Amino acid sequence: MMKKTLGLMGLIGLLSACSPSEPTLEVSHYKANDAERETKLAWCNESADRKDTVNCKNAEAARRLLVKEAAEEKMRKYSNEGIPRK
């Protein structure tokens, strides 16, 4: 009886490891979809274990790129409006 129970538990463990995972979404997808990026980042921040998933890393990379691009755009805007160049 004990061997059957252990065997069944092992089989369940193997099958659960083979269950389909969520599709991997690219950084470009998260850059283009604000709501989905914010939802994923909130989910990722609920647990330290989640931050190592590919989608959490991609969502965070998209957020960092958007922040960087916004800062660069702001710098371009102010450098073009600032002191006249000779």
TALIN-V820722 format. One record per backbone hydrogen bond with DSSP energy under -1.0 kcal/mol. CO is the residue of the C=O (numbers start at 1). NH is the residue of the N-H. If there is no record, write none. Layout:
[[CO/NH] [CO/NH]]
//
This chain:
[[1/5] [2/6] [3/7] [4/8] [5/9] [6/10] [7/11] [8/12] [9/13] [10/14] [11/15] [12/16] [13/17] [16/19] [26/30] [27/31] [28/32] [29/33] [33/37] [34/38] [35/39] [36/40] [37/41] [38/42] [39/43] [40/44] [41/45] [43/46] [44/47] [50/53] [53/57] [54/58] [55/59] [56/60] [57/61] [58/62] [59/63] [60/64] [61/65] [62/66] [63/67] [64/68] [65/69] [66/70] [67/71] [68/72] [69/73] [70/74] [71/75] [72/76] [73/77] [74/78] [75/79] [76/80] [77/81] [78/82]]
//
